[in-house]
């Protein structure tokens, strides 16, 4: 049958087939247009060109990043699904259970329409989890915004937080933690990264594949509309003044529909008759049909007339590229159509058979044939569309930015040290700074207990701890320990070391909470990959991340690359390779919290102090020095310290643990004190000042690999012996007291004053 040309309504006057100029407008390069013609053996029509434009966009094909992503470690004894094999990573947690987890971005949509951009990001990441047959049990988010004094930033923050809260709360999955940072580099491009984790029985995992000639293909869930068309292409270009014209590219979510879809999906998977299933996220129907067909080495015939639509007379390319939310593509065993339809009827959801699986030519590429009004409107080879198949893969030029060498020239002696009388002033600045203060204004809008059935206790700790239950609701002794981490200021100063630190801090947070780090999912947020300096950030960060993941034995299970976080006004955002890390706690009795427990407990610092204030919040925002290298970091020392800390926890020798990160030692002490409604009395000399360290380096420096712990006097001797035998540097700082922060004999502030600053700072900004 002849393939007819299908053009959008506003191009019906165009009689000829698309040209290279058409391709350029759709985000394709001239040589890519030539490559498409070579693949097809002819010129594509508009529908086919639109298909290639979204499937070969950076968002879908990773064409500018895949060559480096392949260098990341991706295997371990616990790995059940390697990066790229399924909708999300899958890790064996023992006793016949696995954890599916993943992080993804919705940055560009959130920049233009923050509420729906963030909400649909939450919906999309949860669908990736439950399409594998895993029931989501916890969510995290990692957020970046511009100057909080800006009206625009506050509008974006309100919209994003409300979108996350409304969708997650209504969907019934708790948001148990996350992070948020502010910097002017994010003024135009906020970052919205959503993480989800779920539990599934090993051996009952659904696959994102398609095979079996004659097996029916269903679209299930919501009807298809015009929202989100070319959303993948939109996410693969810089934000500009004209981006507001692309508001139709922002999807609209319905969390109540997704809740129904979750239950129906898990039910059909449990039937055992599902061959393959995939979420319709970026690029919608065309992405799901091509990726599933390529993986299963088959083709499909799809009748677009049978797709339930919300609007009349939708063009073929609109149906194929729509990113309407809460939809799945499902391939089931032939003969089981009525059973599958019955399940979706019960949940009052669309379930329409739109096609069937066909064989690939012998030794060839499975083809996708799309029909509209009885006419063949597109004939494309599945394998040539997808990541790892025929999609282009590029080696881009990269070079070190000139500012890196300037940052390396920083000398600590050029900055005045704090005086004892100045400690209180710096302390107030840090506790009320939006990058350090309590996120209460945000997390009070999230339901952290919905649907948990006592999974989470919300106890204060460096990582979220969530109880694991079997899919049929039976309790286990296990908990997953999850966190998201990245200090983009460190990465901007030195992307290799900064990415190493992001992995190390994620692992440190999990260990401080009593868990064992297992695996990583990453969200790599960068500027335009065609800018050599930006691409250098990306390459160095991937190298640093890969090195650290090897050392911590935390392979990368997958994730997301988000390029083009850049604008003409602000330039690129800081390189932000967010690490989502999964850990495991076999026994909840090993759970460790960060709050001081009782007056009289001793306070120790584990890890080696350094005469270093580089890239600290103190240096950056209090002293106003923006140019400095990444903070001191020793990978070997970090690993030794974390192993020792894990042993101290299992031996029950410490009462609390809290890692030193933003704000350094003082903020760690203050947060542990405030969480326990207690105070502290410490000396700086044992922490290094007597050895020639500056006072600001001791109190506010962010040198890595350090943890504050509290120890009962009954365990003091055993604790000191164990730490000494582990060859970890340690110093006794002082003791836990009642409701006052005392440093070197001087009262810096009261617990009441500290909590007033810390708890209310962000709310005051947003008032």
N, C-alpha and C positions, 0 to 999 in steps of 0.2 A: 504494500500500500504506500502511496506517495506521502511523504512527510510534508505537511503544509506549514507555511510561515505563519507564526502567531506573533503579532505585535501588540503592545499595550494600547489601550483605547486612544491615548493622545498621539499615537504614531500610526494610526490606521492609514494615513495618506502615504506612508512610506511603502513603496512597491517593492523595492529591492531588499535583498538579504542584508543583515547587519554588516557594518564595515568596521575597520580597525578603530575608527573614531567612536562608534557605538561601544566597542569593547573597552576603550579607554574610559568612557563615562561610567561603565559598570565596574571599574577598578582593575581591569586586566591590562597587562603590558602588551605592547605590539608583538613581541616574540611569543607571548602566551597565546595570543590570537592565532598566530601561525601554527603553533603547536596543536591547538584545538582542531584546526582544519586538517592537520596531518593525521590526528587520531581518528576523526570522523571520515576522512577521505573526501570531504566536501566542505562547503561553507555551512556553519551552523545557522539555524533560524534563531529568532529572538528568544524563544523559550529555552532552546539548548544553550545559547550564549549566557543567558541568565543563570542557568544551572551551573555552568562552569565558573561563572563569576563568584557565586557564593561558595561553591565547593573548593575553589582554588583561592579563596580569600585567606588572609593570614589566620583569621579566627577559626576556620575549619581545617585548613591544610597544614598550618604551622610551617609554611614554606620557607620562612626566614629563620626558623629556630630549630627545626627537627634535626639538622645535622649535629647540633650541639646537645640537644636533649638525649640523643642516642648514647652520649658518653656517660650519662648518669648511671650509677649502680641501680639495678632493678630486680635483684633476686636475693632470696634467702631461703632457709629451710621452712619458714612459715608462709612464704608467698604462694598464694593460690591463683592469683591472676596478676600477671605482669603489666607494666605500664602500656596502655593502648589496647590491651586485649579485650577488655570489657568496659561497661559504662563507668565503672569506678574500681578502685583498688580493692583487693580482697586478701585478708591476712588471717591465718589460722590462729585462734586463741585457745585451742585445746578443748578437750571433752566434746568433740564433734561440732564445735561452733566456730564461726568465722565472723570477722568484722569487715564490713564494706564501708569505705570512707573516701571522701574526695573534697577538694576545694575548687571553686570556680569564681570568676569575676563577672560583674555586671556594671562595669565602670562607665562606659559611654552612655548607656541608657539612663543611669543614675545622675549623670551630669546634666542631662536635659530634663528629665522627669523623675525626680528623686524617689517619690513614693512608689510608683509602679516599677521603676528600674530596680529598686532594692527588693520589693515584694516578689517580683518574678524571678529575681536571682535566687531567693530562698526557695521558691517553688521548683525551679529547675534543678537545683542541687539535690533536693530531696527525691525528685523523680529518678535521678541517676542512681540513687541508692535502692529505691524499692523496685525498680525494673530488674534488679538482680535477685529479687525475692527476699531482700533484707528489709526488716521493719526499722525505719529510722527511730533512734532513741535520743539523739542529742544534736544540737546545732551550736556552732560558734560563728563569729564574724570578725573580720579584720577590716577596719575602716581608716581612711585618711581624708582629711579635709584641709582647707586653706586657713587663712588667718581668722580665728574665731571672733575677732572684732568686726569682721565684715558682715554686712547684712546678708549678702549672698551665701556666705559660708553657713550662717545660722539657718537660713532657709533650706539649704541642702541637707544639713545635719538633721533638722526637724523632719524633713520628708523621708530621708533614708531610715532613720530610727523608727519612725511610725510605720513605714512600709515593712520593715523587718518584723516589728512587733505585731502588727495586725495580721500579717500572713502567717507567721510562725505560731502565734497564739491560737488563731482560728483553725489552723491545720492540726494543732494538737501535739507539736513536737517542741520540747523545751529548749530555750536558748540558755546554755549553761556557762557561757564565758565568751571572751573575745578581747579585742584591743582596739583603741582608737588613738590616733596621733594627729597633730595639727602642724602645718608648716605652709608658708606662702607658696611653695612650689606646687601645692595642690589647689590653688585658688580656682583654676578653671577646670581641672580634672580631678575630682574626688575619686578615691578607690573604694570599691565596695566588693569585698571578697567573702563569699559564703561557704561554710564548711558544714558537712553533715556526716553522721556515722550511724550505721545500723547493724543489726545482728541477723544472721541467717545460719541454718544448719548446713554443714559441709555436705556436699552431694545433692543439695536441693537448690543450687544456684541456677538462675535463669541466664541464658546466654544471649548476646546481641548478635544473632546470626540468622541465616535463612537458607534452607535447603529442602529437598524433597519435592520432586516435580509434581505439580498439581495441588500442593498444599495451599490452602487459602490464606490471603493476606487481609488483615483487618486494620482499620483505623478505629481507635476507641477513645472515649473521653469527650472533650468539648468539640463543638463545631468549629470549622475553619473560617477565619475572617481575614481582613486585610491588615491586621496589626502585625508589626514585626517584619514586613516584607523587606528584604535586603538588609535585615538587621545584622547579619554576619559581615556584610560588606561595610555597613556603617561602623561596625566595631573595628574595622581594619583601615581606618583613616584618622588623621588628626582632627581634634575638635576645632571648629572655626565659627565665625559669625554666622555662617550659612547652615550650621548643624541644626539650628532650631527649625529649619525647613524640613528636617527629617524626623520630626516628632512621630509620624506614623510608624517609624521603625521601632518605637518603644512598645513592648507588649503590655497587655492588660491581664492581670492574674485574678483567679477566683479560688481562694484557699478551701472553700467548702466543697467545690467541685473536685479539687485535688484530694481531699480526704476520702471522698467516695471512690475516686480513681485508685487510691492506695489500697483500699480494702478489696475492690474488685480485682485489681492486678495480682495481689497476693493470693486471692482465691483461685484465679485461673492458673497461676503458676503451680499451686498446690495440686491441681487436677492431674498434672503430669503430661498434659497434652500440648503444652506450649513448646514449639520448636525454637523460637527466638522472639525477643521483645526488646524494643529500644524506645527511649524517650524521644519525643520530637522537640528538640531544643533549637539550637542555631541551625538555620537553613531548612527546618521543618521536614516535610515529606521527602524531599529529594535527598536530604542527608541520611535519614533513616533507611530509605530503600536502597541507596547506594552502598552505605557502610555494611548493612546486614547482608546484602547480596555479594559484595566483594569478599566478606569474611567466609560466607558459606559456599563461594565459588558457583553460584547460580545466578539466574536472572529473574526478572519479574515482568508481568504484564499488568499495568495499572489503568483502571478506568476512572479518570478524574470526575466524571459525571456522578459517580457514586459517593464521592466525598461529601459528608454533611457540611454545608456552608452556612454562614450567618448572613451573607450578602449575595444578592442575585448577580448573575452574569459575570462572575469572576473569571478573569483570563487564566489560561493554563499556568503561566509563570507565577501568577498570584497565588494560586492554590498550592503549587509546588514549593514556593519559597516562604509562604506564610509561617510566622513563628508564634501563632496563637498558642496559648498555654494549655496545660492539662490535657495533652494528647499523647498517645502511644501508637506505635506500629507493632502489630502482633502477627506472627506466623504460627499457625496451629496445624495439628495433624488433620489431614483430609478425613471427613466423616464425623468430626467432632464440632462442626460449626454450630449446631443447635445448642449443644452444652455450653459453649463459650458465650453465645448470644444470650442464653438464659441467665447466666451469671451477671452480665452487664444490664440486662433488663431488670433484674432484681435490685441493682444499685441505681436504676434510672439514669443510665448513661448511654450515649451513642455507641453503637457497635456495628459498623458497616463493613461488609466485605467489599474491598475495592479492587481486588485482583488475585493473582495466583503466582506461585513460583514456577519458573520454567528452567529448562536445562541450559547450560552454557554450551556454545559450540565446542566440539571436541578439541581439546587442547587450547581453547580460546577463552575469551573474556565474557563473563555473563553480562547480558545487555538488559537495559531497562527500557521498556516500551510504554509510553504514556499516551493515552487516548482522550480526546475531548470531542463530544458530539459525534462520536463514531469515526473521527479522523485521528490518524497518528500524528501527534504534535511534537513528539520528541523521541529520539532513539539514541541512547548514549550508553557507553560501556561503563559498568559500575566500577571496575578496578581502576580505571584511568581517572576517576573523579576523586579518589580518597587518599587520605594520609597514609603513607607507606605503600601506595600503589603508583598510579601514574601522575599524581599531583606533583608539581615542580618542587624541587629542593635546592635552595640557594646557599652559597657561601658568600656572605656579604663582607665588604671591606670594613675593617675596624682599626682604630688607633686611639691611643691613650690621650685623654683631654689634657690640655696644658695645665689646668688648675690642679691636677693631682700632684705634680711636682711642687707647686706653690704650697699646697696643704702640708706636704712633707717637711717644709722648712720651719714649721711651727716649733717654737722653743718655749718651754714652760716658764722659763725665767723672765720672759717678756710680759708675763701676766702677774699682777700683784697677788700675793697669797692673802687669804682671809685672816683677819685678826680675831682673837677670841671674842671681842665685842661685836664683831660682824656676823658671827655664826647665826644668831637669832634672825637677823635680816635675811640671810640666804635661806635659812630654813623656812621662813614664811613664804618667800618667793617660790621655792620648789613645791611646797605642800599645796599651794594654790595655783600652780601652773597647770594649764589644761592638758599637758602631756603626762602629768604625774597624778593629779588630784583624783579623787573618787569618781568613778563613772556612774554613780548612783542615778543621776538624772537620766542616763541611758537605760541601765538595766532594770530600773523600776517600771519601764514600759514593756519589758519582756516578761513572759511567764516562764520561770525557770523550773517549775514543778509540773506543768500541765502534762498529763499522760504518762507521768513517770512511775506511778505505782510504787513510790518510795525508792526509786532508783537513785536519786540524788539527795544529799543532805544539805547542800549549799554551804558546807563548812568552808571557812576561808583557807585557800591553798593556792599554790602557784599554778596549778593546772586543774582542770575540771575532772572530777572523779564520778563516774556513772556506773551504777550497778548493772550487771549483765543478767538478764533472765533468758530462759529458753523461749523459742517462738510460741510455745504453748503456755507461757506465763510462769513457769517454775523458777524459783530463785536458785542462784548459784553463788559460790563464794567469790566469783570473779568480778572485777570492775575494769572498764576501759578508762584510761587516763589520757585526756586530750588537751591540746593547746595549739594556739596560733601565735607565731612570733616573727618579728622582723623590726630591727631598728634601722630605718632607711637612711638616717644620717650617717651611721657607720658605713653602710654600703656605698653611699655617695662619696665618702672620704677614701674608701678602699674596697672596691666591690668584691675582690677575692676574700679578703679577711672578713669584711662585713657579712658576706653570705655564710662563711664558716661560723661566725658568731651567732647568726640566726639559727643555724642547726644546733649549735652547742647550747644556746639558751633554751630552746625548745626541749632538748633532752634534760637540761638542768631543772627546768620547771617540772617535768614529769618525775624525775628522781626525787626532787624536794617533796613531791606529793606522795611518794611511796611506790611509784610505778617503775616499770622497766621499759625503756624506749624500744619500739619494734619497727616502725616504718614511717615514711614521710609521703605526704602529698604536697605539691607546691603550686603557688600562684605567682607567676613571674610577671610583674608589672613594670613596663619600661616605656620609653618614648618611641620615636620613629626609628625603625631598624635600618632605614636607608641613610641615616646620619651616622657616619663612622664612629664618632665619639659615644653615641648612644649604644651602638652595637658592641663597642668595646666593654661598656658596663655589663651588657648582657653576657658576653662571652666569659668575662672574668668572674661574674657572679655564679654562672653555671659551673665553672671549674672549681671555685671555692666550695660551693654546695656539694658537688660530687666528692671532693676530697673529704669533707666533714662527714658525709653520709657513709662513706666507706669506713672511716675511723669509728663511728658510733654504731656501725652495723645496722643502719636504718635505711634500707633501700627505698627508692622513689617509686611509688605505685602509680603515679600519674598526676594529673592536675590540669593546669591551664596556663597558657601564655597570653598576656594582654599587652600588645604593643600599641603604639600611636597614642599613648597618654601624654599628649603634647599639644601646645597651642602656640600661636604666633606671639601672643602677649606674654606668656609665662615661660615658654620653652618647655623642655621635658620635665616631668616629675622626677623626684629623686628615684633612682633605681630601687624597687621595692620587691625583692623576691621573698614573698611571705611563705613561711614554713608552717604547714599543718602537720602535727606529729601525733601518732597513735602510740600509746603505751598500754601496758597490761599490769594489773595488780591481781595476783592470784588469791590473796587473802586480804579482806577489808581491814583486818586487824593491823595491817602494816600501813594504813593510811596515816599520812603526816600532814598537819596543818601548819599555817604560818604564824598563828597567834600565840603570843606569850601566854603561859598557862597559869602561873601563880607567882606571887611576890616571893622573892628570895631565890628563885631559880637563877642559875649563872648564865651569862651571855658570852658566847665564843664566836670568833670569826674563823671560818675554815677557808684556806686558800691564801695565796701569796699577795700581799698588798704591793702596789707599785707607785712610784712617784709620777703619776699620770693623771691628767685631767682632759685628755684629748677627746673631742667629740661628745663630751658630757653635756647634759642639759644645763649644768652650772656654767660651763664655759660658753655655751652657745647662746643661752637666753639671759643669764645674769651678767656675765662679763661682755656679752655681745661680740665674741670672737667666733666667726663662722668658719674660718679656714684652719683646720687641724686634721691630723690623720685619724684613723680608727683607733679605739682604745687598746691598751695592752692586752694581748691574748696569747696564751701558750696552750696549744692543743693537747700536748702530752700531760701537762699539769691538770688541765681540765678533766681529762679522762680518769686520772688517778683520783682526783678529788671526788668525782661523781661516784666512782666505785666504792670509795670509802664511805661516802654519805649513805649510799644504799645499804651498806653493811651496818652502819650505826642505827639506821631505822629498823632493820629486821632484828637487831639485838636489843631493841627498846632502850637505847642509851641516850636518846635525845627527846625533848618534849615539843620542840617546834623547829621548823626549818623554812628559811625564806632567802631566795637568791638575791644578790646585789645586781641591780640593773639600772634603770633610769633613776638618777638622783643619788646613786651610790649608797654608802653605808648609812648615812643619816636617814634617808628615806626608807631603807629596809628596816632599820630599828623602829622608826616612827610607825610604819605600817603594821609591824608585828605588835607593837604596843597598843595602837588604836584598836586593832582587831580583838585584842584581849582585854580592853578597857583597863590597861595598866600603864606603867611608865618604865623608865630605865635610868640607870646611873652608870655611865661608862667613862673610861679613860682612853684618850686617843693614843697615848704613848705605846701601849701594848700592840696597837694596830699598825705601828710602823713609824710614828713621828720621831721616836727616839733614835731610829736608825737613819735619820736624815730625810724622812719624807715630809713634804709640806702638809700643813693642816688641811688645806682644801683638797689635796689628793686623798688624804685619809678619809675625810668625811663625805666628799661629794664626787670624787673621781669614780669612773665607771670601768676600771680595769676588770677584766673578766675572770671567771673561774672561782668566784667567792660566794660564800653562803653564810648567813647569820643563823646560829642555832642557839636554843636555850636548853639547859641541862639541869636536872634536879641535883641538889647537893649530894644526894645518896648515890648518884651515878658518876660523880665527878672523877673519881680515881679510874674507874673502868673506862670512861669516855676518853680521858687523856691518854691512857695506855693504848687504847684501840687506834686513836688517831696517830699517835706516834709510831705505832707498828706499821701503819699504812703509809708512812712517810709523807703525810700531808701537813704543810705548814698550818699552824693554828695559834690563836692568841686569845687569852681570857680578857674580855673587855670590861666586864662589870657584872651587874645583876639587875633583875627585874624588880621594879619598885611600884609604889602606889602613885599613879596619876601625875607624874611630873617627868619631863625630859631633862636630864642633867648630864652635861658633858664637861669633863675636866673640872668638876666641882661647881660649875655654873649652871643655874637653871635657865634653859633656853626657852621653854614654854611649858604651859600646862597641857594635860591631856585634853581638857575642855577646849582650850584655844586651838590646839592642833586639829581636833576633829571639826571644829567650826570652820576652819579654813579648808581642810581637805574634803569634807563632805559636801560643802555648799558652793565651791568655786565654779564648777561647770554649770550648775543650776542658776547661779547669779549671772553668768555670761549669757545664758539662754533666756533669762527672764525678759 
